[in-house]
């Protein structure tokens, strides 16, 4: 009786594993419409704006991201400005309107 249970358990596990692999093999790829175009362009614009802001402040660009504030699209730029006399860099967050 004990061997019958172990065989039944092994067969059940094998069927479950086979079903899992078969369902993934038969799955068709989902086609998602390309909606990333405008977002990618805005992100690259924020990055370019961030590089300019970092250059103007004499620092290095740490982060550039797009956000919405007051219903208007803006770029949130984080610049690391070198500290004086070997101190740690200063973190400066600058919000620039996205035009």
N, C-alpha and C positions, 0 to 999 in steps of 0.2 A: 504494500500500500504506500509505503514511504517512497519507493522508487517511482511509482506512478505519479505522485504529486510533484516530485522533482522534474520528471519528464514534461509534465503539463506546464509547470512554471517556466522551464527552459523554452518550450515551444511558444508560450505566450509572449515571452520577452523577444524571441526571434521574430514573431509576427509583428509586434509593435515596432521593432527596429526597422524591419523591412518596409512597413507602411510609412514610417517617417522618412526614410531615404527615397522611397518611390514618390512621395508627395513633393519633396523638394526637387526631384529630378523632373517631374512633370509640370512643375510650376512655370508659368510663362512670365517673362519680364514685364513689369508694369511700365507703361509709357507715360511719362509725366510731361506735360507741356512745359516748354522752356520759358519760365517766368523769372529766371535769375538774371537776365540781361540788364535791366535797369538797376537792380540792386548792386550788381558787380561794378557797373560803371560809377555809381555813387561812391562805392567803397574805394575804388581807385582814385576818384576825385578827392575824397577825404585824405587819402594817403599822400597825394601830391600836395594838397594844401598843408598837410602836417609837415612834410619835408620843408616847405617854404617857411612855415612858422618856426620850426626848429632852427633853421639856418639864421633867421632874423634874431632869435634869442640866443644864439651861440651855444645851443645844446644839441642833443641827439633825440630823435623821434622814438618814443617808447610805445605809443599806441595811437591809432587814429580810427575812430568809429563814427558811424552815422547814428543820429538820434533825432527825436522830434521834441521840441520844446516850444510851448505856446502855440502849437499847431504849425510851426515852421520847421522845415528840415535844417538841421545844423550838423556840423562836424565837431566832435569832442576830441581834442588833440591833447595828448600827454607828452610833455617834453621834459627830459632830464637835463638840467642846467648844471655844469660842473661847479662844485663848491670852491670857496676861496681857501687858500693856504692848505690844500690837501684834504679838506673836509669832504664829507659825503655829498654826492650830487643832490640838488634840490629838485623835487617833483613839482612841475607846474602844469596845471590843467587849464586849457584855453578853449573856449567855445566860439566857433566861427560859423557864421551863416553859410549855408550851402547854396550857391548861386548857380 
